[in-house]
Amino acid sequence: MSGINSLGKNPFKFGSIVEKPYFTNRVEEIKRITSILSSDNNLIVISPRRYGKTSLLNNTVQSLNRPFITLDLQLVTTPEDFAAQLLKRIYRVYPFEKIKQFIKHFRVIPSLSINPVTNETDVLFKPASSVLYPLVDVFNLIEKLSTSKKKPIVLLDEFQEIKRIGKNLEKHLRSILQYHKNVNYVFLGSQESLIREIFEKKKSPFYHFGILFPLEKIPRDEFHTYVKKGLKKITSDYAQLADEILYITQSHPYYTQQLSFTVWELLKQNSKLKSPCKIAVSEIVRHHDIDYERLWNTLNRIDMKILIGMAFTEVSPLSKDFSIQFDTGAGSTVFSSIKRLAQSGLVKRQ
């Protein structure tokens, strides 16, 4: 037991926001984002889920010593809820007394209460004649609290959800934010086609509202060094295992951390285990089997055929050969299916 204890804790982490020492490199990305946020520009970060967008922004902002407000729009249900959740997060950053003088001038006064369990301020906006009044007032509050020397950074995660939260909300939100001079807005999105539609389509209210920053995978050499370092304490085959892990995950940030974590745990229990990487993959897949099945059952038959075909061949799913081999039907049907799969994040255009 003393030998196991001397290994310390598992050096890999996944599934939540990652900070040092688990945060991996991203030196060039941090420099670029720091430069953008030091200007008067807004930032749009696009990448598939689990690439570490939120972790990257959190680690970058920590060094800037500026107020940081973040909200995941997946948690928001209505424009009023948007306003309430955003105001709740403002209370975490700014002193109550400083905010109170502005709140009393809101067109809809929110109900505030202290949660006895978390000791946080809970916020509720009651329905009003215009549900956008609270949202307008809360966003303008951020601008009023800011100064040119202490500009806040507001991060809106999974921003493509704005389309779901309220009708024409993009248009109304743009009309508010375009006048803010002392706030940097950061928009994160994991559904690339939807985010690009919001920020790159000329008819969109948010057309060219910020600098587009597609986040790529962590470079293999950097990740290889990180994985080797984590495995070195537990096995002498750390270099070979790092190669195997990155070959399987293709340097995907989340899956690399997850597979490395599982390999480390297996070796902790049995340091002489043969093929720990292969066993770890089987264990992870088995653990998520019901999730895969549930997701698979949400697809229609054409979606299923296209995914099967894309998994077994590199032939374009829009080609005639693909259509004949996998019986996917007319080109227009296939195109609609691919668009649908891309919006759901199951396929990604390269």
VEXDOLUM-544766 format. One line per 3 residues: number of its first residue (from 0); their letters; for each residue x, y, z of C-alpha. Coordinates in steps of 0.05 Angstrom, whole numbers. Layout:
N
NUM	A	X Y Z  ...
This chain:
350
0	MSG	0 0 0  57 48 15  81 40 -56
3	INS	13 60 -84  7 119 -37  75 144 -57
6	LGK	50 154 -128  6 211 -105  -59 229 -140
9	NPF	-76 219 -212  -43 275 -253  -98 277 -306
12	KFG	-165 312 -302  -226 316 -347  -300 332 -345
15	SIV	-296 401 -311  -259 467 -319  -185 451 -317
18	EKP	-134 495 -282  -60 487 -269  -26 438 -261
21	YFT	-76 400 -304  -82 455 -357  -39 437 -417
24	NRV	3 489 -452  -39 531 -501  16 583 -497
27	EEI	4 614 -566  -72 614 -557  -65 650 -490
30	KRI	-20 703 -522  -70 714 -578  -131 718 -532
33	TSI	-95 764 -483  -78 811 -540  -150 813 -565
36	LSS	-179 824 -495  -129 880 -483  -159 917 -542
39	DNN	-230 944 -551  -252 883 -591  -298 826 -575
42	LIV	-278 753 -584  -314 693 -615  -284 625 -599
45	ISP	-308 565 -639  -290 492 -628  -324 425 -619
48	RRY	-347 406 -549  -294 385 -500  -237 423 -533
51	GKT	-226 464 -470  -253 531 -491  -278 551 -422
54	SLL	-215 526 -387  -172 565 -437  -211 630 -424
57	NNT	-210 620 -348  -135 608 -347  -123 669 -392
60	VQS	-167 717 -353  -136 699 -286  -72 733 -307
63	LNR	-108 797 -330  -134 817 -261  -200 841 -288
66	PFI	-273 828 -268  -297 765 -302  -370 746 -311
69	TLD	-388 681 -344  -455 648 -361  -470 584 -398
72	LQL	-532 597 -441  -550 523 -439  -574 538 -368
75	VTT	-620 595 -390  -694 585 -406  -724 654 -421
78	PED	-700 726 -430  -722 741 -358  -682 681 -334
81	FAA	-623 705 -375  -626 772 -339  -634 739 -270
84	QLL	-576 691 -279  -531 745 -307  -547 792 -249
87	KRI	-533 735 -200  -463 728 -229  -452 803 -226
90	YRV	-464 799 -151  -408 748 -146  -359 798 -175
93	YPF	-380 867 -150  -397 890 -79  -472 893 -62
96	EKI	-469 966 -41  -439 986 -108  -494 950 -147
99	KQF	-552 973 -104  -551 1045 -126  -561 1023 -199
102	IKH	-612 969 -185  -662 1019 -156  -667 1052 -224
105	FRV	-685 987 -261  -752 989 -297  -768 922 -266
108	IPS	-741 913 -196  -717 842 -183  -732 801 -121
111	LSI	-668 786 -83  -656 735 -29  -596 703 4
114	NPV	-591 628 -4  -576 601 67  -540 540 39
117	TNE	-494 573 -12  -495 643 18  -505 669 -53
120	TDV	-555 721 -77  -614 690 -113  -647 735 -165
123	LFK	-717 732 -195  -750 778 -245  -826 776 -246
126	PAS	-861 780 -314  -868 851 -341  -900 886 -400
129	SVL	-834 878 -436  -793 817 -418  -732 851 -448
132	YPL	-730 908 -398  -693 866 -345  -642 841 -396
135	VDV	-629 911 -423  -620 939 -353  -574 883 -330
138	FNL	-528 888 -390  -526 963 -384  -509 954 -310
141	IEK	-445 919 -330  -425 978 -373  -441 1026 -315
144	LST	-398 986 -266  -339 985 -313  -281 1033 -319
147	SKK	-230 1042 -374  -176 1017 -326  -217 958 -300
150	KPI	-257 934 -359  -299 872 -344  -298 811 -389
153	VLL	-366 778 -401  -364 707 -427  -427 678 -457
156	DEF	-416 603 -466  -455 561 -518  -479 626 -549
159	QEI	-516 589 -605  -570 576 -552  -591 649 -560
162	KRI	-636 627 -618  -675 582 -570  -682 630 -511
165	GKN	-725 683 -544  -752 705 -612  -709 760 -645
168	LEK	-666 761 -582  -602 766 -625  -627 832 -655
171	HLR	-647 862 -588  -582 840 -554  -539 869 -610
174	SIL	-575 936 -602  -553 937 -529  -482 912 -533
177	QYH	-460 954 -592  -459 1017 -547  -416 986 -493
180	KNV	-346 1016 -495  -315 989 -431  -333 915 -435
183	NYV	-301 858 -474  -351 806 -494  -329 734 -507
186	FLG	-377 687 -544  -362 613 -542  -396 562 -586
189	SQE	-390 487 -598  -439 481 -656  -396 511 -711
192	SLI	-449 517 -765  -496 556 -719  -442 601 -690
195	REI	-415 618 -759  -486 634 -782  -494 682 -723
198	FEK	-427 718 -733  -412 710 -808  -479 714 -843
201	KKS	-487 785 -870  -561 789 -850  -546 768 -778
204	PFY	-549 823 -725  -482 798 -697  -447 798 -765
207	HFG	-373 813 -753  -386 833 -680  -319 806 -657
210	ILF	-254 771 -678  -266 699 -697  -219 650 -664
213	PLE	-227 576 -684  -195 535 -629  -156 475 -655
216	KIP	-131 413 -619  -70 419 -575  -7 406 -618
219	RDE	14 333 -613  86 347 -590  62 391 -533
222	FHT	9 340 -512  60 283 -518  107 318 -469
225	YVK	49 330 -421  23 258 -423  94 228 -415
228	KGL	106 271 -354  41 247 -322  55 174 -336
231	KKI	129 174 -319  119 164 -244  76 101 -254
234	TSD	109 64 -312  175 58 -349  136 51 -414
237	YAQ	110 122 -409  135 144 -478  104 85 -515
240	LAD	39 92 -477  37 167 -493  44 149 -567
243	EIL	-13 98 -562  -59 146 -525  -49 203 -575
246	YIT	-57 156 -634  -125 136 -608  -150 205 -586
249	QSH	-117 243 -644  -98 296 -592  -170 312 -574
252	PYY	-162 349 -507  -219 317 -468  -209 246 -492
255	TQQ	-134 249 -483  -143 269 -410  -197 217 -400
258	LSF	-157 159 -431  -93 180 -395  -131 183 -329
261	TVW	-159 113 -340  -92 83 -360  -60 114 -299
264	ELL	-114 84 -253  -106 15 -284  -30 17 -275
267	KQN	-38 41 -204  -76 -23 -189  -30 -68 -229
270	SKL	37 -39 -252  52 -101 -294  -13 -99 -333
273	KSP	-6 -115 -407  -41 -71 -459  -68 -20 -408
276	CKI	-87 28 -464  -130 -24 -499  -163 -44 -434
279	AVS	-176 29 -416  -210 43 -483  -256 -18 -473
282	EIV	-272 6 -403  -290 76 -425  -333 52 -484
285	RHH	-369 2 -439  -381 57 -387  -413 102 -440
288	DID	-450 47 -477  -519 69 -454  -504 141 -474
291	YER	-484 119 -544  -547 77 -550  -592 134 -527
294	LWN	-559 181 -577  -563 130 -633  -638 121 -622
297	TLN	-651 195 -633  -627 189 -706  -670 173 -766
300	RID	-651 117 -814  -614 161 -865  -573 194 -809
303	MKI	-554 124 -785  -533 101 -854  -491 163 -866
306	LIG	-455 156 -799  -441 82 -812  -415 99 -881
309	MAF	-370 155 -855  -342 108 -802  -323 55 -853
312	TEV	-300 94 -914  -266 160 -932  -310 167 -994
315	SPL	-351 232 -992  -422 219 -967  -446 265 -1023
318	SKD	-417 220 -1077  -456 171 -1121  -411 113 -1099
321	FSI	-427 126 -1026  -502 131 -1041  -501 63 -1077
324	QFD	-459 28 -1025  -498 52 -964  -566 63 -996
327	TGA	-573 135 -972  -620 160 -1027  -621 226 -1065
330	GST	-567 278 -1057  -615 330 -1028  -635 281 -973
333	VFS	-562 266 -957  -545 340 -956  -602 355 -906
336	SIK	-579 297 -863  -507 320 -861  -529 391 -844
339	RLA	-572 363 -787  -514 319 -761  -467 379 -764
342	QSG	-515 422 -724  -520 368 -671  -444 363 -668
345	LVK	-440 290 -692  -400 308 -754  -351 365 -767
348	RQ	-331 396 -832  -256 393 -844
